[in-house]
Amino acid sequence: MATKKKATENGTTPKPTTKKNATKKKTTGRPPGRSNDPPAIATRTNARCPKCASTERRALNIITERHLPGIAPDGEPRTHVIWRRVKCKQCDRNYVEQSHENRPA
């Protein structure tokens, strides 16, 4: 006895769908309900977490440095601006710490 196979319009047999293929979930990216806000920026002189005001933090070793001569917010001259990504040890919030440096030429 021969069994009948269902054929599609172009004559090929469809692949059977498995549970793995049918219910594939997204595993990467931002979780649902999470805000898409940019990180807060804290200046180096006050260097406190914007959420809990803690001064304890750990560096994430992501540093951006630019040569921007001018005047820093405290009125002193500056030659470079440095942005460091840090994480608060108390509330686990990531934020950007900004500092101004006056380097000799």
URBELTA-V264255 format. One record per residue. N is the residue number from 0. RES is the residue in three letters. BURIAL is b if it has 16 or more other ideal C-beta (glycine too) atoms within 10 Angstrom, else e. Layout:
BEGIN
n | res | burial
N | RES | BURIAL
N | RES | BURIAL
END
This chain:
BEGIN
n | res | burial
0 | MET | e
1 | ALA | e
2 | THR | e
3 | LYS | e
4 | LYS | e
5 | LYS | e
6 | ALA | e
7 | THR | e
8 | GLU | e
9 | ASN | e
10 | GLY | e
11 | THR | e
12 | THR | e
13 | PRO | e
14 | LYS | e
15 | PRO | e
16 | THR | e
17 | THR | e
18 | LYS | e
19 | LYS | e
20 | ASN | e
21 | ALA | e
22 | THR | e
23 | LYS | e
24 | LYS | e
25 | LYS | e
26 | THR | e
27 | THR | e
28 | GLY | e
29 | ARG | e
30 | PRO | e
31 | PRO | e
32 | GLY | e
33 | ARG | e
34 | SER | e
35 | ASN | e
36 | ASP | e
37 | PRO | e
38 | PRO | e
39 | ALA | e
40 | ILE | e
41 | ALA | b
42 | THR | e
43 | ARG | e
44 | THR | e
45 | ASN | e
46 | ALA | e
47 | ARG | b
48 | CYS | b
49 | PRO | e
50 | LYS | e
51 | CYS | e
52 | ALA | e
53 | SER | e
54 | THR | e
55 | GLU | e
56 | ARG | b
57 | ARG | e
58 | ALA | e
59 | LEU | e
60 | ASN | e
61 | ILE | e
62 | ILE | e
63 | THR | e
64 | GLU | e
65 | ARG | e
66 | HIS | e
67 | LEU | e
68 | PRO | e
69 | GLY | e
70 | ILE | e
71 | ALA | b
72 | PRO | e
73 | ASP | e
74 | GLY | e
75 | GLU | e
76 | PRO | e
77 | ARG | b
78 | THR | e
79 | HIS | e
80 | VAL | b
81 | ILE | e
82 | TRP | e
83 | ARG | b
84 | ARG | e
85 | VAL | b
86 | LYS | e
87 | CYS | b
88 | LYS | e
89 | GLN | e
90 | CYS | e
91 | ASP | e
92 | ARG | b
93 | ASN | e
94 | TYR | b
95 | VAL | b
96 | GLU | b
97 | GLN | b
98 | SER | b
99 | HIS | b
100 | GLU | e
101 | ASN | e
102 | ARG | e
103 | PRO | e
104 | ALA | e
END
